[in-house]
């Protein structure tokens, strides 16, 4: 599914970050930040892109939004990448 939203050269990195962020659990949520879903997308991104918080638990929507984030901010939007993982 990740390959539907990221270029072939980015799939491995996106999967690595997904594992670090949510352990591949589409229902994952961070109680302190509100980040949700596979890529632990922050709620403000859902709102900015016309989705609701509950939409972040849909794997396809979560990955689509993650791609928009990556296009806007690069991989540095994910803390595991900033800490040196998935490079």
ZASE-357869 format. One line per 4 residues: their letters; for each residue x negated, y, z negated of C-alpha. Coordinates in nm, 4 decimals, always signed. Each point is the difference from the previous one (the first is absolute). Layout:
a = X/Y/Z  ...
***
This chain:
xxxx = +0.0000/+0.0000/+0.0000  -0.2881/+0.2386/-0.0755  -0.1108/-0.0334/+0.3632  +0.3294/+0.1586/+0.1093
xxxx = -0.0902/+0.3252/-0.1742  -0.3798/+0.0222/+0.0154  -0.2497/-0.0307/+0.2847  -0.1866/-0.3316/+0.0239
xxxx = -0.3179/+0.1542/-0.1407  +0.1938/+0.1246/-0.3078  +0.2017/-0.3108/-0.0852  -0.2639/-0.1595/-0.2222
xxxx = -0.0473/+0.3222/-0.1996  +0.3757/+0.0518/-0.0376  +0.0478/-0.3590/-0.1224  -0.2881/+0.0414/-0.2447
xxxx = +0.1531/+0.3198/-0.1391  +0.3414/-0.1644/-0.0171  -0.1507/-0.2804/-0.2077  -0.1733/+0.2488/-0.2313
xxxx = +0.3063/+0.2224/-0.0343  +0.2835/-0.2503/-0.0398  -0.1448/-0.3512/+0.0291  +0.2269/-0.0279/+0.3034
xxxx = +0.3162/+0.0441/-0.2059  +0.2555/+0.2156/+0.1857  +0.1813/+0.0586/-0.3319  -0.3088/+0.1354/-0.1789
xxxx = +0.0411/+0.3306/-0.1783  -0.2311/+0.2155/-0.2061  +0.1915/+0.1204/-0.3033  -0.2335/+0.2927/-0.0639
xxxx = -0.0138/+0.1485/+0.3514  +0.3140/-0.1371/+0.1642  -0.2035/-0.1466/+0.2872  +0.1873/-0.2902/+0.1558
xxxx = -0.0141/-0.2923/+0.2389  -0.2769/-0.1757/+0.1863  -0.2255/+0.3022/+0.0451  +0.1100/+0.1768/-0.3205
xxxx = +0.1413/+0.2999/+0.1828  +0.0766/+0.3041/-0.2120  +0.3689/+0.1014/-0.0078  -0.0633/+0.3466/+0.1439
xxxx = -0.1151/-0.1620/+0.3252  +0.3311/-0.1835/+0.0355  +0.1899/+0.3233/-0.0542  -0.2261/+0.1948/+0.2381
xxxx = +0.0607/-0.2574/+0.2739  +0.3760/-0.0295/-0.0520  +0.0162/-0.3149/-0.2118  +0.1208/-0.0751/-0.3499
xxxx = -0.2041/-0.1441/-0.2841  +0.1744/-0.3355/+0.0375  -0.1105/-0.0119/+0.3659  -0.3599/-0.0310/-0.1206
xxxx = +0.0736/-0.3608/-0.0970  +0.0757/-0.0903/+0.3619  -0.3312/-0.1368/+0.1350  +0.0464/+0.1454/+0.3480
xxxx = +0.0871/+0.3477/-0.1241  -0.2791/-0.0089/-0.2569  -0.2579/-0.0929/+0.2630  +0.1349/+0.2587/+0.2451
xxxx = -0.0285/+0.2718/-0.2638  -0.3469/-0.1253/-0.0944  -0.1015/+0.0422/+0.3631  +0.1290/+0.3579/-0.0043
xxxx = -0.2004/+0.0635/-0.3165  -0.3131/-0.1498/+0.1561  +0.0476/+0.2166/+0.3092  +0.0459/+0.3085/-0.2172
xxxx = -0.2602/-0.0574/-0.2726  -0.2157/-0.2911/+0.1086  -0.0778/-0.3023/-0.2149  -0.1028/+0.2259/-0.2892
xxxx = +0.3688/+0.0240/-0.0909  -0.0424/-0.3391/-0.1754  -0.2009/-0.0077/-0.3202  -0.1543/-0.3461/+0.0587
xxxx = -0.1562/+0.1366/+0.3196  -0.1294/+0.3060/-0.1851  -0.1551/-0.2312/-0.2610  -0.1817/-0.1915/+0.2761
xxx = +0.2311/-0.2926/+0.0726  +0.1199/-0.1039/+0.3455  -0.2607/+0.1957/+0.1953
***
